[in-house]
Amino acid sequence: MNEEDLILHDALAHNSIIQGAILSKAKRKPFKHNDMGHLENELQKLRQKFRRVLIVVEGVYSMDGDICKLPELINLKEKYNAILMVDEAHSIGTIGKNGRGVTSYFGVDPKSVDILMGTLSKSLNSCGGYIAGSKDFITYLRYNSPGFIFSVGMTPANAAAALASLTLCETGDALFQKLTDNHTYFLEGLKKLGVNTGESYDTPVIPLITGNSEKALEFSEVLFRNGINAMPIVYPAVKENEARLRFFISAAHTKEELQITLETIKENLSILIDNRIASKL
Ligand SMILES: Cc1ncc(COP(=O)(O)O)c(C=O)c1O
């Protein structure tokens, strides 16, 4: 991508996507979160004005725990002759068969997405990342990416940790059943408490939206004192009125731990009730 091109990205895209777009010098425009109508309007208006158009989305949104609308994105990118890139940082190892990510979740051929990119630093317990795409595209990156050519590669230990995690994913059907059971149980538990979990569904990323940064910090602190680690996400990572705690549910959590967490949240609900957010409870 360069000055002749356009990058259309989801409004909630991770900062790394925004920084990459800025570095490319392409024009950049966000579309409303997961709003395929808005994306199509932009494509209708703008496609002809640029040499290439790249659409960038996340498989699972890192702050909200909802999933991109992959089949519709593929239709749109084909209709408007655009390129589609999906950042699977939070979808690899969490959704789809054995954690194979968003293409498996929707049962679509991974080759229908031009660029599948992910990090090894979350479910895969390591550091570094990967890009999957056509042979030509990967060859192009291999010889033209300064960060790849002029920087040292992964350490063997990191490569081994990621490989071991992938092997575990491929053989660990029971792990993924447990993961699904755990996050479904926790999300339903939060919903029963009447707290605001935003758009999260079918993923282990579950926010508890407090509606202001102070409450998020205070609630996180109270949970931490009770042995529960849920980090506060405050402005500018999200809008101030969407400040939240973010829970990452894993297959290693026990039902008892999830129950204790739900009970602790229930006991401290009064912290959340203030002027601005009482209406949500
Ligand atoms: C959507 C998304 N993309 C990319 C990254 C960057 O991953 P890493 O920290 O492994 O470079 C993150 C990390 O938070 C992320 O959430």
The ligand as a MOL file (V3000), in Angstrom:
LIG
                    3D

  0  0  0     0  0            999 V3000
M  V30 BEGIN CTAB
M  V30 COUNTS 16 16 0 0 0
M  V30 BEGIN ATOM
M  V30 1 C -5.5640 -7.2020 17.5570 0
M  V30 2 C -4.1140 -7.2070 17.9250 0
M  V30 3 N -3.1930 -7.1850 16.9500 0
M  V30 4 C -1.8770 -7.1830 17.2310 0
M  V30 5 C -1.4290 -7.2010 18.5260 0
M  V30 6 C 0.0620 -7.1480 18.7670 0
M  V30 7 O 0.5220 -8.3470 19.2350 0
M  V30 8 P 1.9930 -8.4690 19.8360 0
M  V30 9 O 1.9310 -7.8340 21.1830 0
M  V30 10 O 2.2650 -9.9150 19.8990 0
M  V30 11 O 2.9150 -7.7340 18.9110 0
M  V30 12 C -2.3360 -7.2140 19.5800 0
M  V30 13 C -1.8490 -7.1810 20.9640 0
M  V30 14 O -2.4450 -6.7020 21.8650 0
M  V30 15 C -3.7180 -7.2130 19.2760 0
M  V30 16 O -4.6390 -7.2100 20.2450 0
M  V30 END ATOM
M  V30 BEGIN BOND
M  V30 1 1 1 2
M  V30 2 1 2 3
M  V30 3 2 2 15
M  V30 4 2 3 4
M  V30 5 1 4 5
M  V30 6 1 5 6
M  V30 7 2 5 12
M  V30 8 1 6 7
M  V30 9 1 7 8
M  V30 10 2 8 9
M  V30 11 1 8 10
M  V30 12 1 8 11
M  V30 13 1 12 13
M  V30 14 1 12 15
M  V30 15 2 13 14
M  V30 16 1 15 16
M  V30 END BOND
M  V30 END CTAB
M  END
